[in-house]
């Protein structure tokens, strides 16, 4: 992607992180209405038949095209852009996660919740999805941790 406009994006940007512009850094949160609109516009565009065909035929051309057409979005919200284009099979699941995250940020922004509370909720949801099933559920996980602590 030598012609890519994303050369100023840090290579070690953690998955799922959001780069905030200067105005958003002052607030500590992205403009959630703007972000939601940009995500919807972006997804509607990449779901168009001719764009899907481009993605199937030439992935690099597809990404370069999107980076040019949605330059502000791809620069400001690079990780979201990547979530939506890197794996088409996970797009729906990623969109659900994004909109859930935006809902949580709205709760933080409105004062209904705090970042710490929402982080705890996310951590528990991830454990329920990925960790607890390995132990037959949360109770099995807790028993395994108790057993490990006794060693």
Backbone as CSV, one residue per row, in Angstrom:
resi,resn,N_x,N_y,N_z,CA_x,CA_y,CA_z,C_x,C_y,C_z
1,UNK,0.829,-1.193,0.000,0.000,0.000,0.000,0.867,1.247,0.000
2,UNK,1.744,1.337,-0.934,2.642,2.477,-0.947,1.923,3.788,-1.174
3,UNK,0.811,3.778,-1.895,0.056,4.997,-2.142,-0.932,5.302,-1.031
4,UNK,-0.949,4.496,-0.031,-1.916,4.640,1.051,-1.700,5.936,1.816
5,UNK,-2.800,6.541,2.237,-2.736,7.762,3.041,-2.629,7.424,4.528
6,UNK,-2.537,6.128,4.845,-2.527,5.709,6.244,-1.116,5.480,6.764
7,UNK,-0.149,6.118,6.169,1.225,5.904,6.572,1.533,6.506,7.939
8,UNK,0.706,7.438,8.411,0.980,8.051,9.711,0.272,7.319,10.852
9,UNK,-0.340,6.177,10.575,-0.984,5.382,11.613,0.084,4.530,12.279
10,UNK,0.158,4.539,13.615,1.155,3.708,14.285,0.944,2.232,13.948
11,UNK,2.029,1.521,13.679,1.948,0.105,13.310,1.503,-0.745,14.498
12,UNK,1.772,-0.305,15.720,1.448,-1.104,16.894,0.156,-0.650,17.571
13,UNK,-0.732,-0.031,16.822,-2.006,0.427,17.360,-2.794,-0.784,17.828
14,UNK,-3.170,-0.834,19.109,-3.900,-1.994,19.618,-5.225,-2.179,18.903
15,UNK,-5.590,-3.454,18.669,-6.844,-3.769,18.003,-7.991,-3.204,18.833
16,UNK,-8.907,-2.542,18.158,-10.070,-1.997,18.843,-9.869,-0.609,19.408
17,UNK,-8.656,-0.043,19.274,-8.446,1.299,19.808,-8.941,2.336,18.816
18,UNK,-9.178,3.520,19.323,-9.687,4.611,18.499,-8.732,5.785,18.626
19,UNK,-8.355,6.344,17.488,-7.543,7.557,17.516,-8.490,8.748,17.574
20,UNK,-8.305,9.620,18.533,-9.161,10.786,18.670,-8.488,11.993,18.038
21,UNK,-9.310,12.848,17.409,-8.744,14.088,16.906,-8.577,15.047,18.090
22,UNK,-7.977,16.214,17.857,-7.658,17.135,18.957,-8.890,17.559,19.746
23,UNK,-9.986,17.864,19.051,-11.214,18.284,19.727,-11.762,17.154,20.610
24,UNK,-11.723,15.940,20.092,-12.230,14.802,20.847,-11.330,14.469,22.030
25,UNK,-10.027,14.696,21.888,-9.102,14.458,23.000,-9.455,15.346,24.178
26,UNK,-9.873,16.590,23.896,-10.275,17.499,24.971,-11.461,16.933,25.747
27,UNK,-12.414,16.342,25.032,-13.604,15.765,25.648,-13.313,14.402,26.259
28,UNK,-12.315,13.695,25.699,-12.007,12.354,26.156,-12.803,11.281,25.434
29,UNK,-13.725,11.683,24.589,-14.561,10.742,23.835,-14.718,11.242,22.411
30,UNK,-14.906,10.305,21.472,-15.195,10.748,20.105,-16.594,11.348,20.037
31,UNK,-16.870,12.096,18.989,-18.213,12.601,18.733,-19.035,11.389,18.304
32,UNK,-19.872,10.883,19.206,-20.563,9.612,18.994,-21.608,9.670,17.887
33,UNK,-22.273,10.806,17.735,-23.258,10.952,16.663,-22.545,10.921,15.313
34,UNK,-21.461,11.670,15.214,-20.680,11.703,13.976,-20.108,10.319,13.665
35,UNK,-19.552,9.670,14.672,-18.964,8.349,14.479,-20.008,7.338,14.010
36,UNK,-21.168,7.337,14.637,-22.236,6.415,14.243,-22.632,6.655,12.792
37,UNK,-22.792,7.910,12.413,-23.146,8.242,11.038,-22.084,7.798,10.048
38,UNK,-20.818,7.994,10.417,-19.729,7.596,9.530,-19.684,6.078,9.360
39,UNK,-19.920,5.342,10.435,-19.913,3.882,10.352,-21.037,3.411,9.436
40,UNK,-22.226,3.961,9.629,-23.373,3.565,8.805,-23.115,3.878,7.328
41,UNK,-22.636,5.086,7.046,-22.339,5.468,5.662,-21.285,4.544,5.056
42,UNK,-20.256,4.243,5.823,-19.163,3.390,5.352,-19.671,1.981,5.037
43,UNK,-20.445,1.411,5.953,-20.941,0.043,5.767,-21.922,-0.022,4.599
44,UNK,-22.786,0.965,4.480,-23.700,0.987,3.336,-22.919,1.000,2.029
45,UNK,-21.827,1.738,2.009,-21.015,1.836,0.793,-20.325,0.508,0.491
46,UNK,-19.676,-0.094,1.488,-18.915,-1.319,1.213,-19.823,-2.519,0.944
47,UNK,-21.109,-2.383,1.246,-22.059,-3.459,0.953,-22.684,-3.321,-0.436
48,UNK,-22.349,-2.258,-1.157,-22.863,-2.093,-2.516,-22.263,-3.191,-3.402
49,UNK,-23.054,-3.747,-4.324,-22.572,-4.868,-5.153,-21.257,-4.603,-5.877
50,UNK,-21.092,-3.433,-6.473,-19.855,-3.179,-7.218,-18.644,-3.064,-6.295
51,UNK,-18.853,-2.584,-5.070,-17.748,-2.473,-4.114,-17.401,-3.866,-3.571
52,UNK,-18.412,-4.680,-3.331,-18.163,-6.065,-2.905,-17.397,-6.832,-3.989
53,UNK,-17.745,-6.560,-5.228,-17.047,-7.205,-6.350,-15.584,-6.763,-6.387
54,UNK,-15.347,-5.467,-6.177,-13.974,-4.958,-6.136,-13.191,-5.642,-5.013
55,UNK,-13.811,-5.801,-3.856,-13.155,-6.443,-2.719,-12.766,-7.878,-3.051
56,UNK,-13.641,-8.564,-3.752,-13.379,-9.958,-4.110,-12.282,-10.082,-5.171
57,UNK,-12.221,-9.124,-6.077,-11.279,-9.200,-7.189,-9.881,-8.699,-6.836
58,UNK,-9.804,-7.612,-6.076,-8.499,-7.020,-5.787,-8.558,-6.312,-4.435
59,UNK,-8.127,-7.010,-3.408,-8.230,-6.506,-2.038,-7.445,-5.204,-1.835
60,UNK,-6.259,-5.106,-2.419,-5.457,-3.888,-2.265,-6.124,-2.687,-2.925
61,UNK,-6.640,-2.882,-4.130,-7.352,-1.805,-4.817,-8.568,-1.378,-3.988
62,UNK,-9.291,-2.342,-3.458,-10.460,-2.100,-2.614,-10.089,-1.231,-1.406
63,UNK,-9.050,-1.618,-0.704,-8.643,-0.860,0.486,-8.158,0.539,0.125
64,UNK,-7.371,0.644,-0.936,-6.907,1.970,-1.369,-8.074,2.857,-1.772
65,UNK,-9.040,2.278,-2.457,-10.237,3.023,-2.849,-10.968,3.547,-1.613
66,UNK,-11.152,2.685,-0.626,-11.855,3.099,0.596,-11.074,4.161,1.361
67,UNK,-9.759,4.012,1.416,-8.916,4.979,2.122,-8.982,6.360,1.463
68,UNK,-9.165,6.388,0.157,-9.296,7.666,-0.546,-10.698,8.243,-0.412
69,UNK,-11.711,7.408,-0.576,-13.096,7.876,-0.522,-13.492,8.310,0.887
70,UNK,-13.009,7.589,1.889,-13.364,7.863,3.285,-12.114,8.246,4.076
71,UNK,-11.359,9.171,3.521,-10.061,9.537,4.098,-10.158,9.936,5.567
72,UNK,-11.078,10.822,5.906,-11.187,11.262,7.306,-11.518,10.092,8.231
73,UNK,-12.479,9.283,7.834,-12.888,8.140,8.652,-11.740,7.155,8.837
74,UNK,-11.051,6.810,7.741,-9.992,5.815,7.843,-8.786,6.331,8.628
75,UNK,-8.567,7.632,8.613,-7.466,8.199,9.400,-7.838,8.352,10.873
76,UNK,-9.032,8.866,11.144,-9.434,9.130,12.524,-9.836,7.866,13.276
77,UNK,-10.396,6.913,12.573,-10.917,5.695,13.219,-10.344,4.465,12.525
78,UNK,-9.040,4.439,12.458,-8.352,3.384,11.722,-8.716,1.983,12.215
79,UNK,-8.771,1.778,13.503,-9.065,0.436,14.010,-10.486,0.011,13.646
80,UNK,-11.406,0.953,13.641,-12.775,0.631,13.232,-12.798,0.295,11.747
81,UNK,-12.116,1.090,10.966,-11.987,0.815,9.528,-11.473,-0.607,9.320
82,UNK,-10.413,-0.972,10.040,-9.840,-2.318,9.904,-10.826,-3.394,10.329
83,UNK,-11.570,-3.149,11.403,-12.571,-4.119,11.854,-13.612,-4.383,10.774
84,UNK,-13.896,-3.384,9.987,-14.955,-3.499,8.990,-14.485,-4.029,7.637
85,UNK,-13.189,-3.951,7.356,-12.731,-4.403,6.044,-11.817,-5.626,6.079
86,UNK,-11.183,-5.905,7.181,-10.189,-6.979,7.188,-10.791,-8.374,7.090
87,UNK,-11.936,-8.588,7.680,-12.551,-9.911,7.611,-14.045,-9.749,7.387
88,UNK,-14.453,-9.907,6.151,-15.858,-9.720,5.781,-16.783,-10.640,6.570
89,UNK,-16.291,-11.831,6.913,-17.116,-12.798,7.633,-17.434,-12.369,9.063
90,UNK,-16.626,-11.479,9.618,-16.839,-11.022,10.992,-17.460,-9.632,11.062
91,UNK,-17.806,-9.059,9.924,-18.291,-7.681,9.884,-19.543,-7.487,10.732
92,UNK,-20.497,-8.375,10.616,-21.740,-8.237,11.362,-21.489,-8.276,12.875
93,UNK,-20.670,-9.220,13.291,-20.328,-9.326,14.715,-19.571,-8.085,15.182
94,UNK,-18.656,-7.606,14.362,-17.900,-6.404,14.713,-18.800,-5.177,14.786
95,UNK,-19.766,-5.083,13.887,-20.715,-3.966,13.940,-21.521,-3.998,15.231
96,UNK,-21.953,-5.179,15.617,-22.680,-5.305,16.886,-21.819,-4.835,18.051
97,UNK,-20.558,-5.231,18.049,-19.640,-4.797,19.116,-19.461,-3.274,19.093
98,UNK,-19.290,-2.721,17.905,-19.095,-1.275,17.784,-20.301,-0.500,18.319
99,UNK,-21.493,-0.913,17.913,-22.673,-0.182,18.361,-22.926,-0.373,19.853
100,UNK,-22.550,-1.518,20.369,-22.647,-1.735,21.817,-21.656,-0.809,22.542
101,UNK,-20.441,-0.697,21.971,-19.437,0.196,22.550,-19.929,1.643,22.516
102,UNK,-20.536,2.046,21.411,-21.041,3.412,21.292,-22.146,3.657,22.314
103,UNK,-23.029,2.691,22.502,-24.073,2.823,23.532,-23.460,3.003,24.911
104,UNK,-22.422,2.249,25.192,-21.741,2.377,26.490,-21.091,3.751,26.643
105,UNK,-20.472,4.212,25.576,-19.843,5.535,25.630,-20.894,6.628,25.809
106,UNK,-22.070,6.440,25.220,-23.155,7.406,25.424,-23.560,7.444,26.888
107,UNK,-23.608,6.270,27.533,-23.930,6.215,28.960,-22.867,6.936,29.791
108,UNK,-21.610,6.779,29.410,-20.519,7.474,30.117,-20.650,8.974,29.886
109,UNK,-20.859,9.358,28.638,-20.965,10.776,28.274,-22.128,11.453,29.000
110,UNK,-23.235,10.734,29.163,-24.413,11.320,29.807,-24.347,11.250,31.330
111,UNK,-23.340,10.559,31.864,-23.199,10.461,33.307,-23.959,9.289,33.916
112,UNK,-24.605,8.463,33.095,-25.333,7.301,33.604,-24.391,6.217,34.096
113,UNK,-23.159,6.232,33.623,-22.183,5.222,33.991,-20.798,5.846,33.976
114,UNK,-19.809,5.041,34.344,-18.420,5.495,34.312,-17.629,4.574,33.403
115,UNK,-16.474,5.034,32.996,-15.605,4.221,32.162,-15.238,2.936,32.906
116,UNK,-14.934,3.046,34.200,-14.559,1.869,34.976,-15.686,0.840,35.026
117,UNK,-16.916,1.285,35.227,-18.054,0.351,35.265,-18.237,-0.332,33.920
118,UNK,-18.132,0.434,32.860,-18.317,-0.134,31.532,-17.182,-1.081,31.177
119,UNK,-15.974,-0.757,31.593,-14.843,-1.648,31.356,-15.060,-2.972,32.083
120,UNK,-15.564,-2.914,33.306,-15.847,-4.138,34.063,-16.897,-4.988,33.356
121,UNK,-17.913,-4.339,32.803,-18.951,-5.072,32.059,-18.351,-5.764,30.838
122,UNK,-17.513,-5.056,30.118,-16.889,-5.623,28.925,-16.000,-6.803,29.314
123,UNK,-15.211,-6.624,30.356,-14.329,-7.694,30.811,-15.136,-8.949,31.163
124,UNK,-16.259,-8.784,31.858,-17.103,-9.925,32.231,-17.734,-10.564,30.990
125,UNK,-18.185,-9.761,30.051,-18.762,-10.304,28.816,-17.734,-11.108,28.028
126,UNK,-16.514,-10.602,27.963,-15.462,-11.330,27.258,-15.144,-12.643,27.959
127,UNK,-15.121,-12.609,29.287,-14.888,-13.842,30.044,-16.011,-14.844,29.791
128,UNK,-17.242,-14.353,29.753,-18.384,-15.241,29.479,-18.301,-15.843,28.084
129,UNK,-17.813,-15.088,27.136,-17.728,-15.571,25.756,-16.531,-16.490,25.519
130,UNK,-15.393,-16.185,26.129,-14.165,-16.873,25.761,-13.507,-17.681,26.884
131,UNK,-13.613,-17.253,28.116,-12.894,-17.901,29.209,-13.739,-18.961,29.910
132,UNK,-14.886,-18.576,30.408,-15.718,-19.494,31.193,-16.094,-20.766,30.452
133,UNK,-16.402,-20.709,29.161,-16.764,-21.958,28.458,-15.669,-23.032,28.514
134,UNK,-14.421,-22.629,28.639,-13.318,-23.595,28.730,-13.371,-24.392,30.028
135,UNK,-14.120,-23.880,31.006,-14.210,-24.515,32.318,-15.632,-24.982,32.618
136,UNK,-16.473,-25.005,31.604,-17.851,-25.431,31.804,-18.730,-24.354,32.430
137,UNK,-18.314,-23.113,32.363,-19.087,-21.999,32.902,-18.323,-21.244,33.970
138,UNK,-18.952,-20.199,34.479,-18.298,-19.338,35.466,-17.995,-20.099,36.753
139,UNK,-18.943,-20.925,37.185,-18.740,-21.685,38.421,-17.532,-22.619,38.284
140,UNK,-17.408,-23.291,37.144,-16.265,-24.163,36.902,-14.957,-23.398,36.896
141,UNK,-14.990,-22.202,36.336,-13.798,-21.358,36.327,-13.398,-20.981,37.752
142,UNK,-14.389,-20.570,38.559,-14.106,-20.192,39.943,-13.529,-21.366,40.727
143,UNK,-14.061,-22.566,40.517,-13.528,-23.756,41.196,-12.089,-24.018,40.767
144,UNK,-11.810,-23.886,39.490,-10.458,-24.096,38.999,-9.491,-23.076,39.596
145,UNK,-9.936,-21.833,39.742,-9.075,-20.804,40.338,-8.834,-21.077,41.818
146,UNK,-9.872,-21.542,42.516,-9.706,-21.902,43.933,-8.717,-23.050,44.080
147,UNK,-8.837,-24.038,43.210,-7.927,-25.197,43.248,-6.500,-24.748,42.969
148,UNK,-6.341,-23.875,41.981,-5.011,-23.363,41.619,-4.419,-22.537,42.770
149,UNK,-5.259,-21.789,43.463,-4.765,-20.936,44.562,-4.279,-21.762,45.737
150,UNK,-4.820,-22.958,45.906,-4.408,-23.821,47.017,-3.065,-24.469,46.784
151,UNK,-2.591,-24.472,45.549,-1.292,-25.087,45.234,-0.159,-24.286,45.763
